[in-house]
Amino acid sequence: MSISRRKILAGTGIAASSLTLGSTQNAAAQNSAPQPFAPHDWKSVRAQFLLSPHLAHLSNFFFASNPTPVREAITKYRKAFDENPYSFLDDNMFRRDEDMLWRKVCAAAAEYVGGQPDEIALTSSTTMGLALIYNGLRLKSGQEVLTTTHEFYPHHESIRLAVEKWGGSMRKIPLYESSLNFSADDAIARICAAVRPNTRVVGVTWVHSGTGVRLPIAKLAAAIRKLNRNRSEADRILLVVDGVHGFGVVDEDVAKMGCDFFSAGTHKWILGPHGTGIVWAKAENWALIQPTIPSLMVKETTDAWRQDRPPVGPTQAAWVSPGGFFAYEHQWATVEAFRFHRQIGRKRVQDRIIELNSQIKEGLARMKHVTLHTPLDPDLSAGFVCFDVHGYKPQDVVQIFRDNRVIASSTPYAVPHVRLSAGIVNFPKDVDMALKVVRSLAR
Ligand SMILES: Cc1ncc(COP(=O)(O)O)c(C=O)c1O
Protein backbone atom coordinates (compact mmCIF):
# COMPACT_ATOMS: atom_id res chain seq x y z
CA MET A 1 0.00 0.00 0.00
CA SER A 2 1.45 3.37 -0.93
CA ILE A 3 1.28 5.98 1.77
CA SER A 4 0.27 9.57 1.29
CA ARG A 5 1.59 11.35 4.32
CA ARG A 6 -0.50 14.45 3.75
CA LYS A 7 -3.66 12.37 3.36
CA ILE A 8 -3.06 10.52 6.63
CA LEU A 9 -2.30 13.72 8.51
CA ALA A 10 -5.43 15.34 7.09
CA GLY A 11 -7.40 12.21 7.94
CA THR A 12 -6.27 12.19 11.56
CA GLY A 13 -6.84 15.89 11.97
CA ILE A 14 -3.72 16.05 14.11
CA ALA A 15 -2.28 19.52 14.34
CA ALA A 16 1.46 19.80 14.88
CA SER A 17 0.85 22.01 17.90
CA SER A 18 -1.03 19.20 19.65
CA LEU A 19 1.96 16.88 19.29
CA THR A 20 4.00 18.24 22.14
CA LEU A 21 3.19 15.46 24.46
CA GLY A 22 3.10 16.01 28.15
CA SER A 23 6.67 17.14 27.91
CA THR A 24 6.56 20.86 28.34
CA GLN A 25 8.17 20.04 31.67
CA ASN A 26 11.07 18.54 29.80
CA ALA A 27 11.51 21.61 27.58
CA ALA A 28 11.28 23.88 30.59
CA ALA A 29 13.86 21.80 32.42
CA GLN A 30 16.24 22.19 29.51
CA ASN A 31 15.86 25.98 29.42
CA SER A 32 15.95 26.85 33.10
CA ALA A 33 17.87 25.91 36.22
CA PRO A 34 17.51 22.16 36.84
CA GLN A 35 14.98 21.21 39.51
CA PRO A 36 16.03 18.64 42.11
CA PHE A 37 15.03 15.14 41.10
CA ALA A 38 11.75 14.03 42.70
CA PRO A 39 11.62 10.27 42.08
CA HIS A 40 7.93 10.00 43.02
CA ASP A 41 6.86 12.53 40.40
CA TRP A 42 6.71 11.15 36.82
CA LYS A 43 7.13 14.65 35.38
CA SER A 44 10.36 15.02 37.33
CA VAL A 45 11.45 11.57 36.13
CA ARG A 46 10.83 12.64 32.54
CA ALA A 47 12.71 15.90 33.09
CA GLN A 48 15.88 13.85 33.69
CA PHE A 49 15.96 12.93 29.99
CA LEU A 50 16.93 14.98 26.93
CA LEU A 51 14.31 13.21 24.80
CA SER A 52 12.82 15.54 22.20
CA PRO A 53 9.60 16.93 23.72
CA HIS A 54 8.00 17.08 20.27
CA LEU A 55 7.76 13.32 19.87
CA ALA A 56 5.88 10.47 21.56
CA HIS A 57 8.80 8.12 22.29
CA LEU A 58 7.18 4.70 22.25
CA SER A 59 10.31 2.69 21.33
CA ASN A 60 12.64 3.55 24.19
CA PHE A 61 13.22 -0.14 24.94
CA PHE A 62 15.53 -0.22 21.89
CA PHE A 63 18.44 1.94 23.02
CA ALA A 64 18.15 4.01 26.18
CA SER A 65 18.11 7.73 26.40
CA ASN A 66 20.18 8.22 29.58
CA PRO A 67 18.83 10.15 32.57
CA THR A 68 20.82 13.08 34.02
CA PRO A 69 22.81 11.16 36.68
CA VAL A 70 24.01 8.64 34.09
CA ARG A 71 24.99 11.38 31.63
CA GLU A 72 26.79 13.29 34.37
CA ALA A 73 28.73 10.22 35.49
CA ILE A 74 29.81 9.48 31.90
CA THR A 75 30.94 13.10 31.50
CA LYS A 76 32.84 13.02 34.80
CA TYR A 77 34.75 9.84 33.89
CA ARG A 78 35.39 10.98 30.32
CA LYS A 79 36.86 14.28 31.55
CA ALA A 80 39.15 12.43 33.95
CA PHE A 81 40.31 10.14 31.12
CA ASP A 82 40.90 13.11 28.84
CA GLU A 83 42.95 14.88 31.50
CA ASN A 84 45.19 11.96 32.52
CA PRO A 85 44.22 8.66 30.89
CA TYR A 86 47.12 6.58 32.21
CA SER A 87 46.79 7.47 35.88
CA PHE A 88 42.99 7.50 35.93
CA LEU A 89 42.81 4.02 34.44
CA ASP A 90 45.67 2.67 36.54
CA ASP A 91 44.21 4.09 39.76
CA ASN A 92 40.70 2.75 39.13
CA MET A 93 41.32 -0.48 37.28
CA PHE A 94 44.67 -1.95 38.28
CA ARG A 95 46.47 -0.42 41.24
CA ARG A 96 44.55 -1.63 44.30
CA ASP A 97 42.04 -4.45 43.98
CA GLU A 98 39.56 -2.86 46.37
CA ASP A 99 39.57 0.44 44.39
CA MET A 100 38.57 -1.09 41.08
CA LEU A 101 35.50 0.78 39.90
CA TRP A 102 34.05 -2.24 38.09
CA ARG A 103 33.46 -3.77 41.52
CA LYS A 104 30.98 -0.96 42.22
CA VAL A 105 29.09 -1.84 39.03
CA CYS A 106 28.91 -5.50 40.10
CA ALA A 107 27.73 -4.42 43.57
CA ALA A 108 24.99 -2.18 42.11
CA ALA A 109 23.87 -4.90 39.67
CA ALA A 110 23.91 -7.51 42.45
CA GLU A 111 21.73 -5.36 44.66
CA TYR A 112 19.26 -4.91 41.79
CA VAL A 113 19.08 -8.66 41.01
CA GLY A 114 19.04 -9.72 44.66
CA GLY A 115 22.33 -11.62 44.32
CA GLN A 116 26.03 -11.28 45.14
CA PRO A 117 28.60 -9.01 43.42
CA ASP A 118 30.83 -11.98 42.53
CA GLU A 119 27.93 -13.55 40.60
CA ILE A 120 28.00 -10.74 38.02
CA ALA A 121 30.05 -10.62 34.81
CA LEU A 122 30.18 -7.30 32.97
CA THR A 123 29.54 -7.41 29.23
CA SER A 124 28.76 -4.94 26.47
CA SER A 125 25.27 -6.26 25.57
CA THR A 126 22.76 -9.08 25.89
CA THR A 127 24.26 -10.53 22.74
CA MET A 128 27.79 -10.63 24.15
CA GLY A 129 26.53 -12.27 27.34
CA LEU A 130 24.65 -14.99 25.46
CA ALA A 131 27.66 -15.69 23.25
CA LEU A 132 29.97 -15.95 26.30
CA ILE A 133 27.56 -18.40 27.98
CA TYR A 134 26.96 -20.76 25.06
CA ASN A 135 30.50 -20.58 23.73
CA GLY A 136 31.79 -21.29 27.24
CA LEU A 137 29.55 -24.22 28.15
CA ARG A 138 31.48 -27.40 27.43
CA LEU A 139 28.75 -29.52 25.84
CA LYS A 140 29.56 -33.17 25.32
CA SER A 141 29.32 -34.29 21.73
CA GLY A 142 25.75 -35.41 21.10
CA GLN A 143 24.22 -33.11 23.73
CA GLU A 144 21.62 -30.60 22.58
CA VAL A 145 20.33 -27.15 23.36
CA LEU A 146 16.54 -27.03 23.39
CA THR A 147 15.21 -23.59 22.56
CA THR A 148 12.08 -21.98 21.17
CA THR A 149 10.98 -20.49 17.86
CA HIS A 150 10.39 -17.16 19.65
CA GLU A 151 14.03 -16.24 20.32
CA PHE A 152 15.62 -13.20 18.76
CA TYR A 153 18.57 -13.54 16.36
CA PRO A 154 21.43 -13.17 18.91
CA HIS A 155 20.09 -16.04 21.03
CA HIS A 156 19.56 -18.47 18.15
CA GLU A 157 22.85 -17.45 16.58
CA SER A 158 24.85 -17.81 19.82
CA ILE A 159 23.46 -21.33 20.18
CA ARG A 160 24.09 -22.22 16.53
CA LEU A 161 27.72 -21.05 16.64
CA ALA A 162 28.38 -22.86 19.92
CA VAL A 163 26.83 -26.22 19.04
CA GLU A 164 28.75 -26.24 15.76
CA LYS A 165 31.90 -25.81 17.78
CA TRP A 166 31.03 -28.36 20.49
CA GLY A 167 29.59 -31.00 18.16
CA GLY A 168 26.11 -30.75 19.65
CA SER A 169 22.80 -29.74 18.15
CA MET A 170 19.95 -27.29 18.65
CA ARG A 171 16.21 -27.86 18.46
CA LYS A 172 13.51 -25.18 18.38
CA ILE A 173 9.93 -25.66 19.55
CA PRO A 174 6.97 -23.26 19.51
CA LEU A 175 5.51 -22.36 22.91
CA TYR A 176 2.27 -21.05 21.43
CA GLU A 177 0.43 -20.72 18.16
CA SER A 178 -1.56 -17.66 19.25
CA SER A 179 0.45 -15.23 21.37
CA LEU A 180 -2.73 -13.34 22.31
CA ASN A 181 -4.08 -16.50 23.95
CA PHE A 182 -0.75 -17.50 25.46
CA SER A 183 -0.98 -20.00 28.31
CA ALA A 184 2.01 -20.11 30.67
CA ASP A 185 1.15 -23.61 31.92
CA ASP A 186 0.88 -24.91 28.37
CA ALA A 187 4.23 -23.34 27.42
CA ILE A 188 5.97 -24.96 30.39
CA ALA A 189 4.33 -28.31 29.62
CA ARG A 190 5.54 -28.06 26.02
CA ILE A 191 9.13 -27.44 27.13
CA CYS A 192 9.09 -30.29 29.65
CA ALA A 193 7.58 -32.68 27.09
CA ALA A 194 10.24 -31.72 24.54
CA VAL A 195 13.22 -32.38 26.84
CA ARG A 196 15.18 -35.47 25.79
CA PRO A 197 17.87 -37.45 27.65
CA ASN A 198 20.56 -35.57 25.69
CA THR A 199 19.10 -32.09 26.40
CA ARG A 200 21.77 -30.25 28.39
CA VAL A 201 20.52 -26.67 28.03
CA VAL A 202 17.10 -25.05 27.74
CA GLY A 203 17.41 -21.53 26.30
CA VAL A 204 14.45 -19.13 26.51
CA THR A 205 13.65 -15.42 26.46
CA TRP A 206 11.90 -13.74 29.40
CA VAL A 207 9.90 -11.26 27.30
CA HIS A 208 9.53 -12.02 23.59
CA SER A 209 10.31 -8.94 21.55
CA GLY A 210 8.35 -10.33 18.57
CA THR A 211 5.01 -10.78 20.35
CA GLY A 212 5.29 -9.17 23.80
CA VAL A 213 4.67 -12.49 25.60
CA ARG A 214 6.29 -12.81 29.04
CA LEU A 215 7.38 -16.28 30.20
CA PRO A 216 7.10 -17.13 33.91
CA ILE A 217 10.77 -17.94 34.40
CA ALA A 218 10.44 -18.94 38.07
CA LYS A 219 7.72 -21.50 37.24
CA LEU A 220 9.72 -22.84 34.31
CA ALA A 221 12.82 -23.14 36.51
CA ALA A 222 10.80 -25.08 39.10
CA ALA A 223 9.58 -27.49 36.40
CA ILE A 224 13.14 -28.01 35.17
CA ARG A 225 14.34 -28.62 38.72
CA LYS A 226 11.84 -31.50 38.89
CA LEU A 227 13.22 -32.98 35.66
CA ASN A 228 16.72 -32.68 37.07
CA ARG A 229 15.90 -34.85 40.10
CA ASN A 230 16.60 -37.95 38.02
CA ARG A 231 19.77 -36.62 36.42
CA SER A 232 23.42 -36.63 37.42
CA GLU A 233 25.17 -33.30 37.98
CA ALA A 234 27.03 -33.70 34.66
CA ASP A 235 23.72 -34.05 32.78
CA ARG A 236 21.73 -31.47 34.75
CA ILE A 237 19.55 -29.33 32.46
CA LEU A 238 20.78 -25.74 32.56
CA LEU A 239 18.28 -22.93 32.05
CA VAL A 240 19.71 -19.97 30.11
CA VAL A 241 17.61 -16.80 29.88
CA ASP A 242 17.80 -13.86 27.50
CA GLY A 243 16.32 -11.49 30.05
CA VAL A 244 16.79 -8.09 28.46
CA HIS A 245 13.16 -7.03 28.10
CA GLY A 246 12.19 -8.02 31.63
CA PHE A 247 15.28 -6.43 33.20
CA GLY A 248 14.31 -2.93 34.34
CA VAL A 249 10.62 -3.74 33.80
CA VAL A 250 9.51 -6.67 35.95
CA ASP A 251 9.68 -6.40 39.73
CA GLU A 252 11.35 -9.73 40.36
CA ASP A 253 14.72 -10.72 41.89
CA VAL A 254 16.51 -12.29 38.94
CA ALA A 255 18.87 -14.14 41.28
CA LYS A 256 15.90 -15.86 42.94
CA MET A 257 14.00 -16.91 39.79
CA GLY A 258 15.90 -20.21 39.64
CA CYS A 259 17.50 -19.92 36.21
CA ASP A 260 21.16 -20.86 35.78
CA PHE A 261 22.39 -18.06 33.51
CA PHE A 262 20.76 -14.69 32.86
CA SER A 263 22.02 -12.25 30.23
CA ALA A 264 20.73 -8.70 29.76
CA GLY A 265 21.99 -5.47 28.31
CA THR A 266 21.77 -2.52 30.68
CA HIS A 267 21.40 -0.07 27.79
CA LYS A 268 17.69 -0.71 27.26
CA TRP A 269 15.14 -0.72 30.11
CA ILE A 270 17.79 -0.20 32.80
CA LEU A 271 18.51 3.14 31.06
CA GLY A 272 22.25 2.69 31.43
CA PRO A 273 25.10 3.77 29.14
CA HIS A 274 25.28 2.32 25.63
CA GLY A 275 27.45 -0.76 25.23
CA THR A 276 26.86 -2.16 28.73
CA GLY A 277 25.31 -5.35 30.06
CA ILE A 278 25.59 -8.12 32.63
CA VAL A 279 25.43 -11.87 33.00
CA TRP A 280 24.27 -13.23 36.34
CA ALA A 281 24.97 -16.82 37.46
CA LYS A 282 25.80 -18.61 40.70
CA ALA A 283 29.38 -19.75 41.44
CA GLU A 284 28.67 -23.42 40.63
CA ASN A 285 27.44 -22.44 37.17
CA TRP A 286 30.30 -20.05 36.44
CA ALA A 287 32.56 -23.04 37.16
CA LEU A 288 31.04 -24.78 34.10
CA ILE A 289 32.15 -22.00 31.76
CA GLN A 290 35.34 -21.90 29.75
CA PRO A 291 36.12 -18.18 29.30
CA THR A 292 36.19 -16.94 25.72
CA ILE A 293 37.87 -13.53 25.99
CA PRO A 294 40.88 -12.80 28.23
CA SER A 295 39.74 -10.86 31.30
CA LEU A 296 41.56 -7.91 32.85
CA MET A 297 39.66 -8.22 36.11
CA VAL A 298 41.39 -11.32 37.44
CA LYS A 299 44.76 -11.55 39.14
CA GLU A 300 45.01 -15.33 38.81
CA THR A 301 44.79 -15.43 35.01
CA THR A 302 47.33 -12.65 34.52
CA ASP A 303 49.67 -14.10 37.19
CA ALA A 304 49.38 -17.50 35.50
CA TRP A 305 50.32 -15.93 32.18
CA ARG A 306 53.39 -14.24 33.67
CA GLN A 307 54.43 -17.52 35.30
CA ASP A 308 53.75 -19.48 32.12
CA ARG A 309 51.27 -21.90 33.72
CA PRO A 310 47.52 -22.57 33.37
CA PRO A 311 45.25 -20.60 35.75
CA VAL A 312 44.26 -22.52 38.87
CA GLY A 313 40.74 -22.72 40.26
CA PRO A 314 37.20 -22.84 38.99
CA THR A 315 36.05 -20.16 36.56
CA GLN A 316 34.42 -17.20 38.30
CA ALA A 317 32.23 -14.43 36.93
CA ALA A 318 35.15 -11.99 36.70
CA TRP A 319 37.10 -14.50 34.58
CA VAL A 320 34.31 -14.31 31.99
CA SER A 321 34.03 -10.49 32.01
CA PRO A 322 35.85 -9.62 28.81
CA GLY A 323 38.99 -7.47 28.53
CA GLY A 324 40.79 -5.61 26.95
CA PHE A 325 40.10 -2.00 27.62
CA PHE A 326 36.41 -1.08 27.55
CA ALA A 327 34.59 2.24 27.27
CA TYR A 328 35.04 2.48 31.04
CA GLU A 329 33.31 5.84 31.26
CA HIS A 330 30.21 3.91 30.17
CA GLN A 331 30.77 0.71 32.13
CA TRP A 332 31.37 2.52 35.42
CA ALA A 333 28.47 4.98 34.95
CA THR A 334 26.07 1.99 34.93
CA VAL A 335 26.06 2.30 38.73
CA GLU A 336 23.99 5.46 38.33
CA ALA A 337 21.37 3.70 36.21
CA PHE A 338 20.78 1.10 38.91
CA ARG A 339 20.64 3.89 41.51
CA PHE A 340 18.06 5.76 39.38
CA HIS A 341 15.82 2.67 39.35
CA ARG A 342 16.30 2.19 43.07
CA GLN A 343 15.33 5.81 43.77
CA ILE A 344 12.10 5.44 41.81
CA GLY A 345 11.44 1.94 43.11
CA ARG A 346 11.37 -1.30 41.09
CA LYS A 347 7.69 -1.92 41.85
CA ARG A 348 6.67 1.63 40.86
CA VAL A 349 8.60 1.27 37.59
CA GLN A 350 6.80 -2.01 36.88
CA ASP A 351 3.38 -0.61 37.74
CA ARG A 352 3.86 2.46 35.55
CA ILE A 353 4.97 0.34 32.59
CA ILE A 354 1.99 -1.97 33.08
CA GLU A 355 -0.42 0.97 33.37
CA LEU A 356 0.72 2.66 30.14
CA ASN A 357 1.03 -0.50 28.06
CA SER A 358 -2.37 -1.69 29.30
CA GLN A 359 -3.78 1.61 28.07
CA ILE A 360 -2.31 0.87 24.62
CA LYS A 361 -3.61 -2.71 24.60
CA GLU A 362 -7.10 -1.84 25.75
CA GLY A 363 -7.33 0.95 23.18
CA LEU A 364 -6.21 -1.29 20.34
CA ALA A 365 -8.43 -4.19 21.44
CA ARG A 366 -11.47 -1.96 20.83
CA MET A 367 -10.49 -1.32 17.19
CA LYS A 368 -12.00 -3.71 14.66
CA HIS A 369 -9.30 -2.98 12.06
CA VAL A 370 -6.52 -4.07 14.44
CA THR A 371 -5.27 -7.55 15.38
CA LEU A 372 -3.58 -7.50 18.77
CA HIS A 373 -0.84 -10.09 19.39
CA THR A 374 0.19 -9.32 22.97
CA PRO A 375 -1.77 -10.84 25.88
CA LEU A 376 -3.91 -8.34 27.78
CA ASP A 377 -2.95 -9.94 31.10
CA PRO A 378 -0.02 -7.99 32.64
CA ASP A 379 1.27 -11.22 34.21
CA LEU A 380 1.79 -12.62 30.70
CA SER A 381 3.26 -9.49 29.11
CA ALA A 382 5.54 -6.58 30.02
CA GLY A 383 6.54 -3.44 28.11
CA PHE A 384 5.63 -4.36 24.52
CA VAL A 385 2.40 -4.19 22.54
CA CYS A 386 2.56 -5.97 19.16
CA PHE A 387 -0.24 -5.72 16.61
CA ASP A 388 -1.23 -5.49 12.94
CA VAL A 389 -3.41 -2.91 11.22
CA HIS A 390 -5.57 -4.51 8.54
CA GLY A 391 -4.51 -3.52 5.03
CA TYR A 392 -1.16 -2.03 6.07
CA LYS A 393 2.34 -3.46 6.20
CA PRO A 394 3.91 -3.02 9.66
CA GLN A 395 6.75 -0.90 8.22
CA ASP A 396 4.19 1.42 6.60
CA VAL A 397 2.32 1.86 9.88
CA VAL A 398 5.63 2.71 11.58
CA GLN A 399 6.27 5.35 8.92
CA ILE A 400 2.78 6.81 9.37
CA PHE A 401 3.40 6.95 13.12
CA ARG A 402 6.68 8.75 12.50
CA ASP A 403 5.04 11.22 10.10
CA ASN A 404 2.71 11.95 13.00
CA ARG A 405 5.56 12.25 15.53
CA VAL A 406 5.05 8.93 17.22
CA ILE A 407 8.18 6.77 17.42
CA ALA A 408 7.08 3.15 16.97
CA SER A 409 8.96 0.12 15.62
CA SER A 410 8.27 -3.00 13.61
CA THR A 411 9.46 -6.34 14.99
CA PRO A 412 12.55 -7.60 13.10
CA TYR A 413 11.35 -11.22 12.92
CA ALA A 414 10.33 -13.44 9.97
CA VAL A 415 6.72 -12.35 10.51
CA PRO A 416 6.88 -8.67 11.49
CA HIS A 417 4.29 -6.77 13.53
CA VAL A 418 3.89 -3.15 14.57
CA ARG A 419 5.27 -2.59 18.09
CA LEU A 420 4.58 0.14 20.63
CA SER A 421 6.37 0.18 23.95
CA ALA A 422 5.71 2.63 26.76
CA GLY A 423 8.25 3.21 29.52
CA ILE A 424 8.69 5.48 32.52
CA VAL A 425 9.45 8.47 30.27
CA ASN A 426 5.91 8.34 28.86
CA PHE A 427 2.54 9.80 29.82
CA PRO A 428 -1.02 8.71 29.00
CA LYS A 429 -1.08 11.56 26.44
CA ASP A 430 1.63 9.82 24.41
CA VAL A 431 -0.56 6.71 24.28
CA ASP A 432 -3.64 8.76 23.29
CA MET A 433 -1.60 10.21 20.47
CA ALA A 434 -0.56 6.79 19.16
CA LEU A 435 -4.10 5.42 19.44
CA LYS A 436 -5.44 8.39 17.51
CA VAL A 437 -3.10 7.61 14.61
CA VAL A 438 -4.14 3.93 14.57
CA ARG A 439 -7.83 4.88 14.77
CA SER A 440 -7.39 7.06 11.66
CA LEU A 441 -6.27 4.01 9.66
CA ALA A 442 -9.70 2.32 9.79
CA ARG A 443 -11.18 1.92 6.33
C1 LIG B 1 14.91 -10.49 22.90
C2 LIG B 1 16.13 -9.71 22.57
N1 LIG B 1 17.33 -10.20 22.93
C3 LIG B 1 18.46 -9.54 22.68
C4 LIG B 1 18.45 -8.32 22.04
C5 LIG B 1 19.74 -7.63 21.75
O1 LIG B 1 20.13 -6.89 22.87
P1 LIG B 1 21.58 -6.23 22.94
O2 LIG B 1 21.56 -5.05 22.04
O3 LIG B 1 21.74 -5.85 24.38
O4 LIG B 1 22.56 -7.27 22.51
C6 LIG B 1 17.23 -7.76 21.65
C7 LIG B 1 17.16 -6.44 21.02
O5 LIG B 1 16.23 -5.67 21.22
C8 LIG B 1 16.05 -8.49 21.92
O6 LIG B 1 14.85 -8.03 21.52
The ligand as an ORCA input file, in Angstrom:
! r2SCAN-3c Opt
* xyz 0 1
  C      14.911    -10.494     22.901
  C      16.130     -9.709     22.573
  N      17.331    -10.203     22.928
  C      18.461     -9.536     22.678
  C      18.446     -8.318     22.037
  C      19.743     -7.627     21.751
  O      20.129     -6.892     22.870
  P      21.577     -6.233     22.941
  O      21.563     -5.045     22.044
  O      21.738     -5.854     24.375
  O      22.559     -7.267     22.510
  C      17.229     -7.763     21.652
  C      17.157     -6.440     21.020
  O      16.233     -5.667     21.216
  C      16.046     -8.493     21.916
  O      14.851     -8.026     21.519
*
